[in-house]
Amino acid sequence: MDYTKRRNLNRGYMKLEVWHRGMDLFEFAFRLAGPVSDFKLKSQFTDAAQSVSANIAEGYGRRTLPEYIQYLYIAKGSLAETLTRAAGLLRVRLLSEATFDEFDALHYEVENKLLALIGSLESKRDDHTWQDTLPQR
């Protein structure tokens, strides 16, 4: 899905598969939280899920490699929180095992894509191939 037709260097995160799948994870979490009557639990679950793609975007927008990696680690933490909240919903039987398994599969995909991105960026950091300044016109 294209969210906007406007493109520039700062919006490059919208090309990342991990960002798109993170948005899919948020959408899935939001739909799962619909019938949850506990407002705080619903809010924490959806906030954690939305935080994944939001932190990928924010880190990308910072343009410095250390900050980008830091935000990706925050996104990784949000992923852990999201899965923990989903496991809690399963445990209190607000999610079926089949639904939890479907959510877990998407979560696992996002998690592995995020780990791969972190690994790639850490390699760029180590071999000094990251350019964190905007190109001159």
N, C-alpha and C positions, 0 to 999 in steps of 0.2 A: 504494500500500500504506500502510495506517495502522499505525504501529509502536506507538502507544499511544493509549488513549482519553483520557488525562489531558492537559489543555490549560492553558496559561497564556501570558503574554506572552513569557517566556523560551524557549518552545518554538515560537515563530512561524516559525523557520527551516524547520520541517517542512512548511510550506505553500509554500515556494519550489520552483518547478519545477527550478531549477538544482541545488538540494540533492538532489532526487529523481533527477535524471539523473546527478548525481555518484555517487550510490549505485549506480545501474545500471552506471556505468563501473567502479566497484570490483568489483561482482559479475562483470562480464565479464572484468576483469583477473585476478581470483581463479581463474576457470575456465580461462583461458588458461594460467595459471602452473602448473596442476595437473601436467602432464607434465614440467615443467622440473626437471631433477635437481640443478642448481646451487642450493643452498639460499639463498645470499646473493643471487643474482640474483632468485630467486623472491620473496624477502622484500622486496628493494628495490622491485621492480615493484609488488607488491601494497600495500606501505606508501605509495608515492607516490600510487597510485590512491585509497587510502582517505583520504589526507591532504586530498584536494580537498574532499569533503563535510565532513570533520571541521573544517577551517579555516573553511568557510562557517558551520558551527554555532557554533564558538568565537567568531568575530568577532561574530556576531549576539548571542550571549550577553553580550558585553562591554558592549553598549548605548551606547558612545560612538562617534560617527561616525569619528573618526580611527583608532581601534583596529579597528573593523569593516572599514574600507577596507584597512587594513594586512593584516588576516587574509585578505581577498579577494585581495590581491596575492600573499600566500603561497600561497593555493590555486591561483592562476594559475601560479606557479612549479612547484608540484607537478604541474600538468597538463603543463607542458613536460617535466618529468622522466619522467612516465608515458609520454608519446609517444616520448621518446628511448629508454626501455627497451624499448618495443614495437618500435621500429625496429631495435634491437639484436637482439631475438629473431627478427625477420624476416631480418636480415642473416646470422645464423648458422643460418637455416632451421629454427628452432623454431616459427615461424608461417608459414603459407602466405600468399601475396599476397592471396587472397580474404579470409582471416580478418583480416589486418592492415587491409585496406580497410574492413571492417565495423567494426573497432575504431576506426579513424581517423574514420569518419563520426560515431560516437557522441562521440568525443573532441572533434571540431570543433563539434558541437552544444553540448556542455557549455561549451567555451571561449567560444563566442559568447554564450551565456546569461550566463556569468560577466562577460564584458566589458560586456554591457548593464547588468547589475546595478551594476558598478563605476561606469559612466558615470552611471547614475541617481543613485547615492549621492553622487557628486562634484558633480552638479548641485544636490542638496539641501544639500550643504555650502556651495556657492558662493552659493545664494540664501537660506541660513539657514532652511530649512524642516524640518530634522531635529530631532526631540525626543528627547533621550537620557536623559530622566528618566522614571521610572515614573509613570503617572497616579495622582493622589491619589484615594483612595476616599471 
